Amino acid sequence: DAKTTQPPSMDCAEGRAANLPCNHSTISGNEYVYWYRQIHSQGPQYIIHGLKNNETNEMASLIITEDRKSSTLILPHATLRDTAVYYCIVRAPLRSGTYKYIFGTGTRLKVLA
Amino acid sequence: DTAVSQTPKYLVTQMGNDKSIKCEQNLGHDTMYWYKQDSKKFLKIMFSYNNKELIINETVPNRFSPKSPDKAHLNLHINSLELGDSAVYFCASSLDRGSYEQYFGPGTRLTVT
């Protein structure tokens, strides 16, 4: 199974961009990279996902390197409500269209006022 | 309306007891999941059901038995509880087994004394 490596914690000033890195050097060609976040022991919340190309939605941008061995989640204008643990996840295919998430240890992002 | 709900939110019990955690989703999704988050905040898939059929069964002790009476419900029964079962258990659902987004419930904090 592919695994992800993330820094355990990061700080970011409110209003600035938060760039959260993730290494997934053993990822396979058909495994997607996902990002979820968990705010203060609530259930994880989906943010974004991608395979090869960079992706953007209303919450964040995902930059995946060309060799797919690492990615960066970008929160363009961090707010205090973005303080959370951010998980970089590989979605591994099993069989018959079934997938499982392999969670990393996450990065605890603290947005500072 | 809560999309994915779990009961109870907190569960404190003694070693050796049998307990159940219930999960319901009102999203009309076909696929549901149970995850365990340990004290180090590491999230790991335990089971997944698709339309009442078991599709993922990770290496989990036989004391854990999921039951899906219909596709909107996935309950987790645990026999002979042990100290190591103390964790937060999250239920999740997705539109189908290949869907990119999973919706997580609020979690059930189980404490075994």
Interface residues (C-beta under 8 A of the other chain):
Chain A: Y32 Y34 Q38 S41 Q42 G43 P44 Q45 Y46 H49 V85 Y87 R91 L94 S96 G97 T98 Y99 K100 Y101 F103 T105 G106
Chain B: V4 K40 K41 F42 L43 K44 I45 S48 N50 I55 I56 E58 V88 F90 A92 R97 G98 Y100 E101 Q102 Y103 F104 G105 P106 G107
